């Protein structure tokens, strides 16, 4: 169950980063917001992954 959440957060974060990068090329004003939210999702996925590794110790 926890692995599915990590993968979901990771892939959604990658999608937002990719969408932010594409929108940056087209000079969309919200591109930095998309990239920032994508980074938050990536950080959340990394924290969940680390939390799972620490609890399995």
N, C-alpha and C positions, 0 to 999 in steps of 0.2 A: 504494500500500500504506500509506504513512504517513498519507495523508489519511483513509483508512478508520479508522485508529486514533484520530486526532484527533476525528473525528465520533463514534465509539463512546464515547470517554471523555467527550466533551461531553454527549452525550445521556444517558448513564448518570448523570453528575453532576447533570444537570437533573432526572432522575427521582428521585434520592435527595433533592435539595433539595425537590422537590414533595412527596415522601412525608414528609419531615421536617416540612414546614409543615403538612400535613394532620394528622399525628400530634400536632403542637403544639396544634392546635385541640382535639383530643380528650384532651389532657393525658397523653399517653403518656410514660413516663419515659425512653424511648430516643430521643426526637425530636432532642435536641441531638447525639447520636452520628450519627444519619442525616444531619443537616445538615452536620456536620463532615466526614464521609466524602464527601459530595457536593461540598463545597468543595475537598477534596483532589483529587477527580477533575477538577473544573473547572480547578484550578491546573495539573494535569498536562497537560490538553488545551492550555492556553495556552502552557505551556513547550514542548510538542511542536510547536505551530504556530510559535512564535518560532524554535525550533531549525531547522525546515525553511526558514524565511525567511532565516536567517543563512547556512545552508549553500548556498543557491541563489545567493548573492551572487557 
